[in-house]
Amino acid sequence: MKRRLPITPRARCWGLVLILLIWAEANAPASAQSLVDRTPNFGGVDLPPPRTAHFAFLHRFELVGEETKKVLNYPTFLLGVGLPGASAVGIHYASNSELGAGTPNEWEISVRRRFGAALAATIAYNTAAASLDGELAGRLRIRRISLHGVARAFSDAFGSEGGQAALGAGVMLHLTPRLAVGGDVARVVTVDSLPAAWSAGVHMVIPGSPHTLGFAVSNVGATTLEGASRGAEDADGDENLRYGFAFTMPLGTLSQWARIFRGEEPAPGGAERARGEEFVSIRDFIFGPAEIRIVAGETVRWVNDDGVAHTVTADEGSFDSGLIQPGEGYSRRFEAPGRYPYHCVPHPFMKAVVVVEPTG
C-alpha cells in the first residue's frame, strides 16, 4: 500500500502563491490563447474569444534503444471553442496515453471558466483514467516575467491510484512580446511514489500570422491534466526524456467559415473617412501606423482590412472595440491628452499606440 502524505509546508506555500496570483491580477486585462503566455506543460488561464474555435497540436517523441534509436511518438490534439461569459469548452485527444494499461487512446473533455485575467478553473473528465478532474490555475505578470501556479485534483488518478491531488509552478521570461522561454514542474503531493513532471522550452509568435510555435524538452508525453502531473520512467526507474514541438492556430468564427462556402469577400477598406477622423488600417496582422498622433478632441477610426476579426483594446482597459469583423470599423474620440497603448485581444503580438496632444 502506498503511503499517503499530509499536506506539507511546501504545499502550503504553493497554495499561498495561487492566492497571491489571484489577488495581484484580478482586474488585469485578459488576452487570447497563445503559447507565449504559458509554460510548455500548463494550459494557462487564457481562452479563445467567444464563438471562436482554437486548435493546438503538440507532438513529443522519445528515442529508445541504445543502437536502434527507435522513435516513440506522443501526439496530443486540442480543439477549444470560446463561449460567452469568459468560458470555453475543449477536447484533448492523446493517441499514446500512459495513464493506464490497455487504454492507449486518451480523451479529456473539459469546461474552463476564467475569473479576471489571473485565475481560471477547469473541470474535466478523462476517459483513459475514468476520472473526474479539476484544476485551479493562476498567473502573475511582473514586467518581463510571468509566474504560473496550478492546483489539481483527480477522483481516480492514473486509472488505479484513487483520489489524488497535485501542485505545480512555472515561470516564463518574456524576452520580447513575441518570444519567451521558461518551464514548469508539477507533482502529486498525496503520495510519494510518483515522479514529478517537468518541462522547459522556448515559445514564439510566427511572424506575420496569429499562430504560435514552441519547442520543449520534458518527461511528459500528453499534456492533459493527469498526463502533465506525473513524469514518465522506464522499468529501471530512469527518467524518460521527450522532445517535441507545439503549434496553435485560431480557427475563426462560424460566420467567417460561412463566407468561404458562400463565396463572399470582406468589404474593402470599411466606411469612408469622416472629417476630423484619423485613420488606422488593420492589415496583415499589423496596425498601421503603429503610432498615431492627434489633438485632444479628435477621433481615430480603425478599419479591419484583414481576413480575420481583430480588436482594438486599450492596455489599461479604458476602451475595447470588441471583435471587428473583416471590412468593419471602430471609432473613438480622445478627449484627454496622454499615451494610449493598445493591442488586439485574439492576437496579442499586435500592438500600437495613440498619442493625444493638448490643444493649442
VMD Tcl script that draws the C-alpha trace (Angstrom):
set ca {
  {0.00 0.00 0.00}
  {1.33 3.41 -0.95}
  {1.92 5.80 1.92}
  {-0.22 8.91 1.87}
  {1.44 12.13 2.91}
  {-0.06 15.04 4.83}
  {-0.09 18.48 3.24}
  {3.49 19.64 3.67}
  {4.77 23.20 4.32}
  {5.88 23.28 0.69}
  {2.34 22.50 -0.45}
  {1.00 25.29 1.77}
  {3.49 27.71 0.20}
  {2.34 26.77 -3.30}
  {-1.25 27.33 -2.23}
  {-0.29 30.77 -0.96}
  {1.30 31.52 -4.33}
  {-2.03 30.78 -6.02}
  {-3.85 33.13 -3.65}
  {-1.33 35.89 -4.38}
  {-1.76 35.35 -8.11}
  {-5.50 35.86 -7.79}
  {-5.11 38.98 -5.66}
  {-2.45 40.62 -7.79}
  {-4.11 40.35 -11.22}
  {-7.82 40.11 -10.54}
  {-8.56 43.25 -12.57}
  {-5.87 42.98 -15.25}
  {-6.90 42.84 -18.94}
  {-7.24 39.35 -20.38}
  {-5.73 38.09 -23.63}
  {-6.38 35.24 -26.01}
  {-4.71 31.84 -26.10}
  {-1.03 31.90 -27.03}
  {1.93 29.65 -26.28}
  {3.94 32.76 -25.42}
  {1.65 33.31 -22.42}
  {2.01 29.86 -20.84}
  {4.56 27.20 -19.96}
  {5.04 24.01 -22.04}
  {3.04 21.66 -19.77}
  {0.44 24.09 -18.38}
  {-2.76 25.15 -20.14}
  {-2.64 28.67 -18.69}
  {-5.63 30.87 -17.90}
  {-6.48 32.27 -21.35}
  {-9.44 31.34 -23.55}
  {-10.42 31.64 -27.21}
  {-12.64 34.69 -27.89}
  {-16.40 33.96 -27.69}
  {-17.77 31.91 -30.60}
  {-14.24 31.37 -31.91}
  {-12.56 27.98 -32.32}
  {-8.93 27.31 -31.43}
  {-6.76 24.34 -32.46}
  {-3.48 23.21 -30.94}
  {-1.20 20.31 -31.86}
  {1.53 19.05 -29.54}
  {3.94 16.35 -30.66}
  {6.64 14.83 -28.49}
  {8.91 11.92 -29.23}
  {11.32 9.66 -27.36}
  {14.38 7.79 -28.62}
  {14.61 4.25 -27.24}
  {17.24 1.56 -27.76}
  {20.97 2.08 -27.48}
  {21.58 1.12 -31.10}
  {18.26 1.33 -32.93}
  {17.18 4.74 -31.57}
  {13.58 3.86 -32.29}
  {11.24 6.85 -32.18}
  {8.16 6.65 -29.95}
  {5.57 9.31 -30.72}
  {3.27 11.10 -28.28}
  {0.85 13.36 -30.21}
  {-1.82 15.40 -28.45}
  {-4.58 17.38 -30.20}
  {-6.71 20.11 -28.67}
  {-9.85 21.74 -30.02}
  {-11.37 24.55 -27.95}
  {-14.34 26.85 -28.53}
  {-14.86 30.14 -26.68}
  {-18.24 30.76 -25.08}
  {-19.89 33.92 -23.75}
  {-19.24 34.65 -20.10}
  {-15.46 34.14 -20.11}
  {-15.69 30.37 -20.57}
  {-14.77 27.70 -23.09}
  {-15.19 24.01 -23.84}
  {-12.31 21.86 -25.02}
  {-11.39 18.35 -26.09}
  {-7.90 16.87 -25.69}
  {-7.05 13.70 -27.59}
  {-3.80 11.82 -26.97}
  {-3.20 8.73 -29.11}
  {-0.41 7.31 -26.94}
  {-1.69 7.63 -23.39}
  {0.33 6.42 -20.40}
  {-2.41 6.62 -17.78}
  {-3.47 3.00 -17.76}
  {-2.72 -0.38 -19.28}
  {-4.79 -1.20 -22.34}
  {-6.03 2.37 -22.84}
  {-3.75 3.93 -25.47}
  {-6.38 6.45 -26.55}
  {-6.95 9.23 -24.03}
  {-9.77 11.76 -24.27}
  {-10.17 14.70 -21.90}
  {-13.39 16.71 -22.20}
  {-13.23 19.96 -20.25}
  {-15.02 23.19 -19.39}
  {-12.93 26.20 -18.33}
  {-14.13 29.41 -16.67}
  {-11.87 32.44 -16.33}
  {-12.10 34.97 -13.50}
  {-10.40 38.24 -14.48}
  {-7.04 37.64 -16.13}
  {-5.38 35.97 -13.16}
  {-7.42 32.86 -12.47}
  {-9.13 30.03 -14.36}
  {-10.98 26.97 -13.10}
  {-11.28 23.80 -15.20}
  {-13.48 20.73 -14.77}
  {-12.67 17.74 -16.98}
  {-13.42 14.07 -17.49}
  {-10.57 11.78 -18.53}
  {-11.69 8.64 -20.36}
  {-8.42 6.70 -20.00}
  {-8.43 7.05 -16.22}
  {-12.25 7.14 -15.89}
  {-11.63 10.12 -13.61}
  {-13.31 13.43 -12.87}
  {-10.52 16.00 -12.72}
  {-10.24 19.65 -11.80}
  {-7.68 22.43 -11.92}
  {-7.29 25.91 -10.47}
  {-4.68 27.89 -12.43}
  {-3.24 31.33 -11.73}
  {-0.82 33.73 -13.40}
  {1.07 36.82 -12.23}
  {2.89 39.07 -14.70}
  {5.76 41.21 -13.32}
  {7.34 43.18 -16.14}
  {9.05 40.56 -18.35}
  {8.41 37.63 -16.01}
  {5.16 35.70 -15.62}
  {4.69 33.29 -12.71}
  {2.26 30.39 -13.05}
  {0.67 28.12 -10.47}
  {-1.74 25.16 -10.63}
  {-3.63 23.07 -8.09}
  {-5.22 19.87 -9.40}
  {-7.48 17.14 -8.02}
  {-8.39 13.75 -9.53}
  {-11.14 11.37 -8.45}
  {-9.38 8.27 -9.89}
  {-5.86 9.34 -10.76}
  {-3.95 7.42 -13.44}
  {-6.54 4.67 -13.57}
  {-5.60 2.96 -10.32}
  {-4.19 5.40 -7.76}
  {-7.56 6.56 -6.40}
  {-8.23 10.16 -5.44}
  {-5.10 12.32 -5.65}
  {-4.03 15.97 -5.70}
  {-1.15 17.70 -7.47}
  {0.51 21.12 -7.29}
  {2.67 22.85 -9.84}
  {4.57 26.06 -10.52}
  {6.17 27.57 -13.60}
  {7.88 30.69 -14.90}
  {8.23 32.36 -18.31}
  {10.76 35.05 -19.21}
  {9.37 37.27 -21.98}
  {12.43 38.30 -23.97}
  {10.21 40.27 -26.38}
  {6.42 40.44 -26.84}
  {6.78 37.60 -29.38}
  {9.43 35.41 -27.74}
  {9.54 33.73 -24.31}
  {11.50 30.97 -22.56}
  {10.67 29.08 -19.39}
  {9.42 25.88 -17.83}
  {7.31 24.27 -15.13}
  {7.23 21.45 -12.60}
  {4.24 19.59 -11.11}
  {4.00 16.76 -8.61}
  {1.34 14.59 -6.98}
  {1.52 15.60 -3.31}
  {-0.73 12.93 -1.78}
  {1.66 10.02 -2.46}
  {5.45 9.96 -2.53}
  {5.95 7.25 -5.16}
  {5.18 9.21 -8.34}
  {7.92 11.21 -10.10}
  {7.49 14.91 -10.72}
  {6.54 16.14 -14.19}
  {8.64 18.95 -15.67}
  {9.28 20.84 -18.90}
  {11.49 23.56 -20.37}
  {11.11 25.28 -23.71}
  {11.02 28.31 -25.95}
  {7.78 29.77 -27.37}
  {7.34 32.33 -30.15}
  {4.82 34.02 -32.41}
  {5.17 33.05 -36.09}
  {5.90 36.32 -37.94}
  {3.01 37.76 -39.95}
  {0.46 35.31 -38.53}
  {-1.77 34.72 -35.48}
  {-0.11 31.33 -34.87}
  {2.38 30.42 -32.15}
  {5.10 27.78 -32.12}
  {7.02 26.18 -29.28}
  {9.88 23.72 -28.76}
  {10.28 21.84 -25.48}
  {12.01 19.05 -23.59}
  {10.03 17.23 -20.90}
  {9.42 13.91 -19.17}
  {5.73 14.13 -20.15}
  {4.03 12.94 -23.32}
  {0.39 14.09 -23.20}
  {-0.47 17.44 -21.60}
  {-3.87 16.55 -20.18}
  {-4.33 17.45 -16.51}
  {-3.28 13.96 -15.37}
  {-0.68 13.47 -18.08}
  {1.14 16.66 -17.05}
  {1.11 15.79 -13.32}
  {3.28 12.65 -13.37}
  {6.67 12.18 -15.00}
  {7.48 9.10 -17.08}
  {10.05 6.48 -16.03}
  {11.25 3.23 -17.58}
  {11.32 -0.17 -15.88}
  {14.66 0.64 -14.23}
  {13.35 3.88 -12.74}
  {15.28 6.07 -15.20}
  {13.61 9.22 -16.45}
  {12.17 9.18 -19.97}
  {13.07 12.34 -21.86}
  {10.72 13.57 -24.58}
  {11.46 16.28 -27.15}
  {8.98 17.99 -29.40}
  {7.04 21.00 -30.58}
  {3.64 22.65 -30.16}
  {1.62 24.69 -32.63}
  {-1.50 26.78 -32.03}
  {-3.91 28.16 -34.60}
  {-7.15 30.19 -34.23}
  {-9.83 28.73 -36.49}
  {-12.16 31.74 -36.67}
  {-15.91 32.03 -36.19}
  {-18.86 30.27 -37.84}
  {-19.71 33.43 -39.78}
  {-16.18 33.58 -41.17}
  {-16.37 29.93 -42.27}
  {-19.76 30.63 -43.84}
  {-18.14 33.26 -46.08}
  {-15.91 30.55 -47.56}
  {-18.88 28.48 -48.71}
  {-20.95 31.48 -49.81}
  {-18.04 32.95 -51.77}
  {-18.20 36.31 -50.00}
  {-15.21 38.62 -49.84}
  {-14.52 41.02 -46.95}
  {-15.68 44.56 -47.70}
  {-12.73 46.68 -48.82}
  {-11.43 49.40 -46.55}
  {-14.52 50.00 -44.44}
  {-16.53 53.18 -44.49}
  {-15.23 56.43 -45.88}
  {-13.09 58.53 -43.60}
  {-15.14 61.24 -41.89}
  {-13.98 64.82 -41.36}
  {-11.82 65.14 -38.24}
  {-11.03 61.42 -38.12}
  {-7.53 59.99 -38.19}
  {-7.32 56.63 -39.89}
  {-5.60 53.36 -38.84}
  {-5.69 50.32 -41.13}
  {-5.54 46.78 -39.76}
  {-3.85 44.68 -42.41}
  {-1.57 41.60 -42.37}
  {-1.87 41.47 -38.53}
  {-0.39 44.97 -38.18}
  {-1.88 48.28 -37.01}
  {-0.76 50.92 -39.50}
  {0.56 53.33 -38.49}
  {1.84 51.80 -35.24}
  {1.88 55.28 -33.65}
  {-0.63 57.95 -34.49}
  {-0.62 61.49 -33.08}
  {-3.80 63.52 -32.69}
  {-5.01 66.57 -30.78}
  {-7.37 66.22 -27.85}
  {-10.94 66.11 -29.09}
  {-10.13 64.32 -32.34}
  {-11.33 60.87 -33.35}
  {-9.41 57.82 -34.52}
  {-11.06 55.27 -36.79}
  {-9.72 51.74 -37.20}
  {-10.80 49.68 -40.24}
  {-10.18 45.94 -40.49}
  {-8.71 45.20 -43.92}
  {-7.66 41.68 -42.85}
  {-9.45 38.40 -43.50}
  {-9.93 37.66 -39.76}
  {-11.50 39.50 -36.83}
  {-9.41 41.80 -34.63}
  {-9.98 44.04 -31.63}
  {-8.73 47.48 -30.60}
  {-8.26 47.12 -26.84}
  {-6.53 49.59 -24.53}
  {-3.75 48.05 -22.45}
  {-5.16 49.68 -19.31}
  {-8.75 48.75 -20.21}
  {-10.18 52.21 -20.92}
  {-11.66 51.18 -24.29}
  {-12.39 47.97 -26.16}
  {-13.89 47.64 -29.63}
  {-14.93 44.03 -29.29}
  {-14.39 41.83 -32.34}
  {-14.17 43.91 -35.54}
  {-15.13 41.66 -38.43}
  {-13.37 41.97 -41.82}
  {-14.47 45.13 -43.60}
  {-15.90 46.71 -40.45}
  {-14.55 49.61 -38.40}
  {-14.40 51.15 -34.94}
  {-14.09 54.83 -33.93}
  {-13.18 56.51 -30.66}
  {-12.91 60.16 -29.67}
  {-9.99 61.01 -27.36}
  {-10.62 63.95 -25.02}
  {-7.72 63.76 -22.53}
  {-4.06 64.20 -23.55}
  {-1.74 61.26 -22.96}
  {-0.44 57.99 -24.40}
  {-2.93 55.22 -25.10}
  {-1.17 51.93 -25.96}
  {-3.49 49.25 -27.28}
  {-3.42 45.70 -28.67}
  {-5.55 43.05 -30.35}
  {-7.00 40.52 -27.90}
  {-7.02 37.46 -30.23}
  {-3.52 38.38 -31.47}
  {-1.71 40.00 -28.51}
  {1.52 40.49 -30.50}
  {-0.33 43.22 -32.47}
  {0.46 46.44 -30.58}
  {0.26 50.17 -31.32}
  {-0.29 53.49 -29.56}
  {-2.38 56.66 -29.87}
  {-0.61 59.82 -28.67}
  {-3.06 62.60 -27.76}
  {-1.51 66.06 -27.54}
  {-3.05 69.10 -25.80}
  {-4.98 71.60 -27.92}
  {-3.40 74.96 -28.67}
}
mol new
graphics top color blue
foreach p $ca { graphics top sphere $p radius 0.5 }
foreach p [lrange $ca 0 end-1] q [lrange $ca 1 end] { graphics top cylinder $p $q radius 0.2 }
display resetview
